Amino acid sequence: MSTNKHSTTTAISTITPWFSNDSIDHVSFGHTVTATIERDLDEHEHLFLEGEDQTHVYLVVEGVVGLYKLLADGRRQISTFAYPGDIIGLDSIGVHGNSGEALSHAVVRCIPVNAIEKLIRSEPGFGQALLYLTASELAETREQMLSLGRKSAAEKVATFLIRISRRSVAMGQTGSLLSIPMKRSEIADFLGLTIETVSRTFTKLKVARVIRLRSNSQVEVLEMEKLSGIAEGNSTNVIH
C-alpha cells in the first residue's frame, strides 16, 4: 500500500521550520524529497541494520520508527522514536550506527545521501540548517541519557509523556490527548526499565488521576502540572 502525496507534503511541512533560513530554497528541498522512492514498512520490518552501508537518509511520512542498538548481553536499547517529519540517518557517516525498525506500519521517503550532499553544495543555508537539526537531536539524546542514568521509574515515564505532549503541540495537535503507538515493551527498552515497571507506573499515574488510559495506544493527561512535577522530581509524593 502506498501513501498519498498529501502525507508526504505534510511530513515535509513538519520539518520546514528547521529549515527556516531565507537562503534555503524550500521548493528545491521539497522537490528533492518528493522525487525520491517511497518505502512501505510492515510492523517490525527493518529499514536498516547496524553496520550496513549508509546510502540514504530517511524522512518518516507515516508511523513510528525505532532506532536501537543490541547490547552485548542481547538486550535492546532504543535510543530514538522517529515520528512523521523526522529525518533518520543524519547521525551516521558511511555505515549505520544503529538499527531502524518500524514499530507500526510506517512509510518513509528514501533520500540518497548524494542528493543531500548536492543540496548542501547548492544551498549554502541548507548545511547550516542540518547542523542545527543535528545539534537539537544531540541535545535530546543528552536529555535521554540523563533520564536513563538519574531518574526514577516514575520520573522517566512522566518525562516520556511530557516529550510526546510537546511534540503533539508542536505539530498543531492537542497536548493532552496523546497517541502512543509503541508497545509497553518498546517503551521499556527506551526508558531502560522492565515491562512490568512501565505497566505498573502507568497504573499508578492512572490511580493518582494524573492520566487516563483510554486504550493501550492513547493516553489522556488530566493533570499536566502534576505530570511535569513528577518528571522534574518535585512531586514524587503524588504516586506511591
N, C-alpha and C positions, 0 to 999 in steps of 0.2 A: 504494500500500500504506500502510495506516495503522498506527501503533504502538499497542500496548495500553496500558491505563490504568496497569499496573504500571510501565512505563518512565517515564511522566510522574511518578508518585509517587516513584520512585527519584530522578529529577532534582531534584524539589522537596526531598526529604530531604537531598540532597547540598549544597544551598545553605542549608539551615536553620541550620547553625552560624554563618553570617554574621549571621543574624537571631535571636540568642540572647537579646536583651533581653527581660526579663519583661513589658514593657509592650506587646510586639507580639503580636497575635493570629495565631498560625501557621495556625489554621484559616481565618481570613479570607484570608490570603495564598494558601494552598493552593487555596481555592475560586476566588479571582480567576484563578489560573493555569489550573486545570482547566476553567474556563468559557470559556477562550479558544479561538481557532481553531488547529488543528494543521496544520502545513505540511510536506509531504514534499519533500525536495530530492534530485535526482539528483546524482551526482558532477559537479563543475564547474558546477553550476547556481548562479546568483547569488541571494542573498537580498535584497540591495540594492546600489546603486551609489553611489559617492561623489558628493555633490552633490544626491542625491534628497531630497525632503522626508521627515523622520522622523515617522512616525505610530505606530510600535510600538517596543518593546524586545523582545528575543527570549531565551527560555530554551532552551538546547540540551538536547534529550532523548536523541538518539542521534547518533552520528557525530562528525565534526570539521568546524568551520567556520573558514576562514582569513580574517583581516581584513588588507587590504593597500591600499597606495597605488601608483599608477603614477608613476614618476619622469619628468622632462622628456625623458629620452633613451629612454623606452619600457620601461625595466627595471621590474620589480615588486619592491617591498619589503614582505614580510609582517611585520606588527607583532605579531600575536597568533594563536595557535591556541586556539580555543574548544572545550572538551570538554563532555560531559554534565554539567549542573549549573551551567554558566557562563551569565551573563546578558550579552547583547550589546546595545550601544546606550546604555549609561549615560554614555558619554563624549561624546555628541553632543547639541546643542541646536538644534532647528529643522531642520537638514539633516544628513545623514550625512557625517562627516568622512573616511570611507574606504569601501571596498567589501567586501562579505561574500560569500564563495564557499564552497560545500560542497566539501570535499576528499575526501569519500567520500559514500556515501549518508547523508543526515542527516535528522533530524526535529527541528523546533523548534516551540515554542509562541509564538504572536504575541500579545504583551500590549500593548493600546493604551496610549499614553502617558497619556491621561486617566485610565485605571484606576490607573496608578502614582501620578499626582497625587492621586487620590481617597484612595488608601491613605496617602499622606503626610499628608493633612489629617485622616484619621480615626484613624490610628495614630501618635501622636507619636514613638514609638521607631523607626518604620519609616524616616523620613528620616535619622535618626542612623545606622541600620544601613547605609543606602545610601551615606552619606558614608564610613563605614568601609570598605565594599567598594570604593568608587571610589578611596580613598586607597591601599588594598592593590594595586589594579590599577596605579595610578600608580607605586608602588614597584617593581613587577615591570617596568614599562616602562623605568624608570630603569636597572634592572639589565640589561635588554636593550640599552639604549643604550651602557652601559659595555662589554658584551660585544662589540658591533659595533665600537666605537672603539678598544679597547685590547688585546683578547685575540687570541692566535694562533689558527690554524685548529683545532689540537688542543684548545686551551682552550675554544673555542666549542662544538665538538661534545661535549666532555665535560660542559660546563655544561648543554647541551641535554638530554643523557641524565639528568643528575642531577635536573633540574627535572621531567622525566617520572616519574622514580623517586619523588620526593617527592609528586607528585600521586597516584600509584598507592597509596602508603602512606596518604595522607590519605583515600582512598576505600575503605580497608579491603582493598586488594589487595597482592600481593607487590611489593616494591620492586626485585626483581632480575630478574624476567621482564617486560619492557616491551613494550607494544603500541604500534607506531609506524605508524599508518595512512597518514601522509602520504608522498608520493614524495620521492626524494632531491632532485629539482629544487625542491620546495617547502621542504624543509629548507634548501637553499642560499639561496633567496630570503629565508628567515627569518634566517639567520645572516650574510648578506652575503658568501657565498662562491660559487665556481663548483661546478657539479655534480661535476666531476672531483675537486675538492679534498675535497668531502664524502665521496665514494666512497673516495678514497684514504685519508682519515683513519679511516673506519670499518675499512678493511682493516688499517691499522697497529695500531689498537686490538685487532683480532682476532688478528693475528700476535703481539702482545705478551701475549696471553691475558688481556687486561683485560675483553673482552667475547666473546660467542659470537653469531654471526649465524645464528639459527635459520631465518629467512626474511627477505624484504625488509621485512616488516611486524612482525617480532618479534626483539627483541634481549635476550639474557641477560647480565646483568652478573656477571662472575666475580670481579672484584676491586673492590669498591665503594670501598675506601680508596684504591687507586691511581687510580681514576677521579676521586675527589674531589680528590686531589692534583694531577692534571693540570688539572682545572677551575680550581684556585686558582693554577696556575702554579708549583707546588712540585715537580712530578715530571715535567717535560717530557723528562727523560732516559729515561723508560720507553719512549717511542716515538721513532723517528728518521725 
